[in-house]
Amino acid sequence: METIGLLSGIGHLPVDVALSAKSMGYRVIAVGVVPDIDPELAEAVDAYYDIHIGKIGKIISTLKKNDVKTVTMIGKVTKELLYKAGAVVPDLRAIKILASVPDRKDDTIMNAIVKELEGEGIKVMDQTLLIQPLLPPPGVLTQRMPTEAEVADMDFGFAMAKEIGRLDIGQTVVVKDRALMAVEAIEGTDACILRGGTLGKGVIVAKTAKPAQDNRFDMPSIGTKTMESMIAAGATGLVIEAGRTLLVEKEKTLALADAHNITIVAR
């Protein structure tokens, strides 16, 4: 039986991936790399370890000890951890990685980590291979259809999200009346949505994959937390990229959207 490793962040997505991998016959080893990992994950895998993202050497040695030759990176890692004093205490290996990169953009850091893993004979796989059912096809996913004005904002927001993705800034924008209210940077999707909502209710959220998205890491995803942030922000609609955005806890997420009259479109 082949063993697969999960380098796991926050949210329910790692649990879905673990269960999917188990159903395919894999032995699954998970490493929680940030605090507040979903407690269900430890129950869903064959072995679970808590090792902070800054301890690259220990992560690699743990994977090798468990004969892991393939890993997937899944779940949310809040990038502001890199900038909070004392939140990350990197080991020597992590220090060398950070010192070797020309900047600290998402893709730059993630590609450096991938290179380090693959240098140890650990392949990083496409995130979507284990969770194809979580990638929605084109169409309206909720009960409510978008209005004409919402469609116009979705078109505008989708294009803007693609552009910030091209610049490797983020994946999410908040718009209203075809004007940008907020752009996601290092603070993450939820904080971006809440900030956008402070400028006026009835906003539209757009989240897309980057034009040069590497499917091995940081695939865009939405779920119940996204809906909770949208509800708090007074958002009325969400547009995502069909086939390239993960819809986590689909039934709960769509039920929450329907209960608050939010329209979700995959395009």
N, C-alpha and C positions, 0 to 999 in steps of 0.2 A: 504494500500500500504506500503510495507516494505521500510525502508530508509536505504541506504547504504552510507558509507563515503569513500571518496578518500583522502588519504594523498598524495599530489601531488608534484612532482618535476618538473624539466625542461623538455621541449620537447613536441612533439605533442601526445605522447602516452596517457597521462591522458585524452586528448580530445576524443580519440578513445574509451577509456574505459568508459568514461562518456556516450557517445552516445550509446554504446553497452548496458550498464546497463539500460539506459532509454528505449531502445527498448524492453528490457525484463520486463518492468513494474516497475522498481525500482524508488523510489524518490531518487535523488542523491545530497548529500552534499559534497562539495570539500573544502579542506583546503590546500592552497598553503604554503608549509613549507620552501621555499627558494625564493630568488629574481628571477625575469625574467621568471615568469610563462607564458605559452602561453596565450595571451589575449582571445583566443577563448574559454578557459575553463570556464570562468565566464558565458559566454552565453550558454554553453552546459548543465549547471547544474541548480538545483532548488535553491540552495543557495551557495554562495562562501565566503570564509574567507581567509584573509592573516594573518597567524600566524607563526612566525619563528620557525624553528625546535627546538630551544633551550627552547621554552616555552611549555614544555610538559604538565604542569598543565592546561594551558589555552586551549591547543588542546583538552585534555580529557574533560574538562568542556563544551567546545563548541559542541563536538560530543554528549555528554549526553543531553545537552539542546535541541538538534535536534532529540533526541530519536534514535540515531545511535547505533545499536548493532553489526554491522558487518562493517569492513573497509577493503580496499585493499590499499597497498602501491605501488604507481606507478609513474614512471618518474625518471629522473636523479637527484640525490642529490650529489653535488660535495663534496667529503669527505674532501678536503683540507680546507673547511670552518672551520673544527674543529681546524685547526692549524694557521689560520690567526688571528692576534691580533685584537680583537674587532668585528670580523665577527659574532661570536656567543656569546650572553650574556645569559647564561643558567639560568633558574629559579631554585628554591630549589629542585624541583623534578628531573630536569635534572642533577643537581649536584650530587644528591644521586645515580642516575643511573650510571653515569660515575665513581663515587667512588666505586661502588659495583662490577664492572667488573674487571677480572684479566688482561685484555689487551684491546687494542682498534682495534682489527681486525674487519673487516666488520661484519662477522656473530656474533661475540660476542656482539657488540653494538646493532645490529638489533634484536637479540634474547632477549636482555634485554628490549628493547622497546616493543616488542611483549608481553613479560611477564607482563610489566606494564599495557598495554592496556587490556589484558585478565583478569588481577586482578581487573579491573573496569567493567568487564562484556562485554567488547568489543572484539569480535572475529576478528582475522586477517585471511582473506581468501586467498586461492591460487590465485595468480595473473592471472593465465592462464584461470580461469573459465569463465571470461567475454570476453576473446579475443582469442578463439581458432583459428579463421580464420587468425590470424597474425602469426601463427606458421607454417612455410613452411615445406612441406614434402621433402624427399631426392630428389636430382637432381640438374642439372645446372639451375639456375634461370634467367640467362642472355642470350643474343644472342650468345656471344662468348664462346666456349668451352675452358677449360684450356689446356695449352700445357703439354707435358710429364714432363718438368722441373717444371712447376707450380704445377702439381699434386704431385710431389715428395716433394715440399716445403709445400704444403697443408697437406700432411700426417704427415710430421715432425712437422709443426706448431700446428696441431690439438692435437698431443700427448703432446707437450710442454704446450699448453694452459690448457689441462686437469691437468697436473702436478702442475702448479702454482695455479690452482683452488683447488686442493687437499690441498695445503698449505695455502689456504685462502689469497693469495696475490693479485690476480686479475683474469680477465677472458680473457685477450687479449695478444697476442704476435705478434711481427713482425719478419719475417724470410726472409733470402735470401741464396740460395745455401745450404740449410739445416744447417744454422747457425743462432743463435738468434741475432737480431739487437736491439730489445727492448722488455721489459717485463712491463706490466701494473702494477702499484702499486696504490698509493693513488691519483695520478694525473689524472687518468681516461683514457678512450679509445682514445679519440681524441689526447690528448697530447702524448700518447704512440705511436700512428701512426706517428705523425709528427716527433717525436724524431727518430723513426726507419728510416724514410725516409731521414734523414740527413746523414745516413751512406751509402747511395747508392740507386739509382732508381731501379725500377723493383722488389720491395719487395712484399711479400705476407703477408696478415693479417689473423690471425686465432682468432676466438672468440667462446668460448664454455661455457656451464654451468659447474659449479663445480661438481665433482663426487658425492658430498653429497649436491647438490643444494636444498635449501629450497624454494619451489615455492611460499611461502608467500611474499618473498622480493628479490630484486636484481636479477631478471631474466635477462639474457643477452639480449640486443636488439641492432639492427642496424637501421639506417635511413639515411635521406639526409645529416645530419651532419657528419655521418661516411663516406659517399661518398665524401663529400667536403674535409675532412681531408685526405682521401686516394689520391684524385686527387692532392692535394697540396704536398703530400709526394712522388708522383710518383709511387704509388702502382699499381700493375697490376691485383691482384686477392685477393679474400676474401673467406675463408671457415668458415662456421658456423655450429652449431649443429642442424640438422633437428629435428623439433618437440619440441625443447627446447630453441630456440632463437626467439625473437619477431622481425618481420620485419615491421617496422613502415612506414606509407605512402608508401606502396608497389609500386604503379605505379610510383610515383616521384623518389623513390630510384632506382628502376631498370632502369628507363629511363636515369637517371644521369649516372649510371654505363655503360649502353650501349653507351651513347654519348661519353664516354671517354675510350671505349674499355676495360673496367674492367670486369673480369669474376667473378661471385659469385656462389659458390657451397654449397649446404646444404647436410650434410652427417651424 
